[in-house]
Amino acid sequence: MRALVQRVKSAAVSVDKKVVSEIGDGLLVLLGIKYDDTRKDTDYIMRKIVNLRVFLDEEGKINKSISDISGEILLVSQFTLYGDCSKGNRPSFIEAMPPQKAAVFYQECVQKLKEIYPQVKEGIFGANMQVNLVNDGPITILLESKR
């Protein structure tokens, strides 16, 4: 599993020109699910997201987590995080979990994240989404459950 985590001042997801989710200060998380991911991967990534210290403390040091600032999380599925362009210029998505299985798995990820930290909003799995954000810092971190 891969999670591209961005610290944001705001973020919103639109589908068909209609905003379906939006947040203020917090984290925009683009989530890629690999074909062989398990609940162990979900547990690791979701806990890592919530505990990731990327917000400023009182001394201006990057030392606080999302829960420390009472921020929001916007979770968006993005299978293209497993795009492989090592052979040619057209990405291969063979490592991404197939869509039908990934839809169920993604909902399990959402539920797990909400169990750990309830201030979670989400995009629409499989939809053609437009994501708008104001990146803060910018701070962007790539998390992976497997090395």
C-alpha positions, 0 to 999 in steps of 0.5 A, a space after each residue: 500500500 502506498 499513501 501520498 500524504 500532503 499537509 494542506 490548508 484546504 482540499 476538496 474533491 469534485 465529481 461532475 463539477 459538484 464538491 463531494 468532500 472538502 476539508 480545512 487544515 489537515 492532510 490530503 491522502 492519496 491512497 494506492 492499494 497493491 494487489 497483495 495488500 492485507 489488513 496488516 498493510 491497512 493497519 500500518 498505513 492508517 496508523 502511520 497517517 494519524 501519527 505522522 508528525 508534519 505540523 508545527 509546534 509552538 516553537 515552529 518545529 515540525 513536531 505535531 500530528 493531525 490529532 494534535 492540531 484537531 485537523 481533518 483528513 481527506 482520503 482519496 483512492 488513487 490506483 495510479 500510485 502503482 503505475 510502472 513506467 519502467 518499460 516504455 512511456 505508457 504506465 502499467 498498473 499490473 501491481 494495483 489491486 483489481 477494481 472490484 476487490 479494491 473497492 471493498 478493500 478501500 472501504 475497509 481502509 476508510 473504516 479503519 482510519 475512522 476508527 483511529 481518527 474520526 475526522 475523515 472525509 473521502 472521495 468517491 472510489 472509481 469516480 473521475 475526481 478533480 482534486 483541488 488543494 492548497 499545499 502547506 509548506 509544501 510538505 508531501 510524504 510518501 508512505 509504503 507498507 512494504 519495502 
